[in-house]
Amino acid sequence: MTQPSLPELLHAAVTAVGGTERPGQVAMAEAVAEAIDDGAHLLVQAGTGTGKSLGYLVPALAHGERVVVATATLALQRQLVERDLPRTVEALHPLLRRRPEFAMLKGRSNYLCLHRLHEGVPQDEEEGLFDQFEAAAPTSKLGQDLLRLRDWSDETETGDRDDLTPGVSDRAWSQVSVSSRECLGATKCAYGAECFAEAARERAKLAEVIVTNHALLAIDAIEGAPVLPQHEVLIVDEAHELVSRVTGVATGELTPGQVNRAVRRAAKLVNEKAADQLQTAAEGFERLMELALPGRLEEIPEDLGYALMALRDACRTVISAIGSTRDKSVQDEDAVRKQALASVESVHDVAERITHGSEWDVVWYERHEPRGGAAYRHSGASLRVAPMSVSGLLREKLFTDRSVVLTSATLKLGGDFNGVGASLGLGPEGAEGDDLPLWKGVDVGSPFDYPRQGILYVAKHLARPARDGDRKDMLDELTELIQAAGGRTLGLFSSMRAAQLAAEDLRSRIPEYPILLQGEETLGELIKNFAADPRTCLFGTLSLWQGVDVPGPSCQLVVMDKIPFPRPDDPLMSARQKAVEEAGGNGFMAVAATHAALLMAQGAGRLVRASGDRGVVAVLDPRLATARYGSYLKASMPDFWYTTDRNQVRKSLAAIDAAAKQAD
């Protein structure tokens, strides 16, 4: 029997999910199939509405090798596992004459731990464990969440936190979950045979397609022991987020609270001398964290260096002591010991990493102001250490012994793939070398007619924004734009403070248009309310630049208050920029402009989400029109019709508003 062709398979899958084939989707599927057949690496830019998931799932399933699909968001993971994969597998079954298995796999802390649930949680201040269900008042939010979790444990088949609706607080979940370091291990745990996390791993071992997240992919790359099953194809969706997620996993943090928790957990399990050594080191570290240290620590101050070495050495002593001490009077000693070890090892590893002083790491000190503007407290201080770059790690761990496909709506920045490629550890497109993986980039376009559906307006007449300065002219412009649009506005701000000031000002200026503000409700509720009432506006910062999907008349104006460059005092970004400059490159373009281009491409993508959408992306920062880097940023955004004519934009918005009202 002849093998079905890729177009036949794609047609069957698209029909099964109720979609329509698009040229970009066909081009993407062909490029992915070719890359998998050749064992090659591919970057695919596919605009919103292309149907990316089927564009990579169909050729991957047709090839028959094990594939891992890693995404950045829960929404896409759910779409793949609950909608796209079941329908695609059934649609392809008659043609492929097999029914590939698929499974979801996440980090261990995402699954309910039956040992924690039934045996209790190791308590910091006392020996043994305590019953969290008795400790929490049944009328409290925590108590209600815990009772729901206990009832849910009898019903759930997966134990996956994301399958629990409505969800519970992080505090409640922490009472019934464990990290990989805290886990007793299936062979040592009384509940190992029923373990949800182990069951998920077993399903993944048997599956042809494993859906996971960027964080677990990063853990699999960074840590010695593999977490994901062996696979021949890796597909990274929402790939514009990958570097950020990998950096997050590779970042270590040390706080006084974390250190004191380790002291309490270890105290009852080690001899007095080891406990006192760790206590003394913790107190020394805490005293130094109360001082006003600078942001980035290019060199570790001498007294802090001594404190960290003392902490590292004390942790090492305690780790050895915990391993050689047994105390049968401690209830469920193995669980208590495992949690204590996890806490102490975590402190040790970060202290060791900072004192080791790798030139490839960036270390900085942060203070977090408590809510309400109260005075700083030492508990809000932290030391953080992150890799200067994850490109070398990704080049070594990601692009070896498998075909890798990375896809997103925003991978071409400034007109080519090389900027994103460099952040992933790749050389220029088409370049070959001993340690440079060969790759190519493909832009399959978008099903939308951007020049006809959208306008990119730059308010060239406004004053150049100053850092944290008063921008009355910007607020005047924003007010007029919202009035012309009849509401329908998504306001994307460069900081939460800017969003709050704008919301406060405009609520008094134009009370007829409700303004929702990020943080005042959950993000899901805000987006739901924004979509429900076209007169409503939604203001916010980072998560709104990438997390809003509101097709139709409720979002016809997307406003960016200014170009979202990283803050000049951002320790990691400034260190990366300096490193590029010292190597002879353009640090501003490689780091700051690339960061801004990615966000602006994502933010502009909020406007046109369906074929009938019309509207304006308004950038209230004249630098997009006047600065030399403006063309690079514009080339990273959808190809909207471009103008700086404020009167024309107001007329267009009014016409779009009138058409939307007539359609209603």
Secondary structure, DSSP 8 states (H G I E B T S, - for coil): -----HHHHHHHHHHHTT----HHHHHHHHHHHHHHHHT-EEEEE--TTS-HHHHHHHHHHHH-S-EEEEES-HHHHHIIIIIIHHHHHHHHHHHHSS---EEE---GGGB--HHHHHH-EE-SSSSSEE-HHHHS-TTSHHHHHHHHHHHHHTT-SS-BGGGSSS---HHHHHTS---TTT---TTTSTTGGG-HHHHHHHHHHH-SEEEEEHHHHHHHHHSSS--S---SEEEESSGGGHHHHHHHHT-EEE-HHHHHHHHHHHHTTS-HHHHHHHHHHHHHHHHHHTS---SB-SS--HHHHHHHHHHHHHHHHHHHHHHH---TTSTTHHHHHHHHHHHHHHHHHHHHHHHHT-TTEEEEEEE---TTS----GGGEEEEEEES-SHHHHHHHTSSSSEEEEEES---BTTBSHHHHHHTT--STT--BTTB--EEEEE---SS-HHHHEEEEE-TTS----TT---HHHHHHHHHHHHHHTS-EEEE-SSHHHHHHHHHHHHHH-TTS-EEETTSS-HHHHHHHHHH-TT-EEEE-HHHHHH----STT--EEEESS-----TT-HHHHHHHHHHHHTTS-HIIIIIIHHHHHHHHHHHTTT--STT--EEEEE--THHHHSTTHHHHHHHS---EEE--HHHHHHHHHHHHHHHHHH-
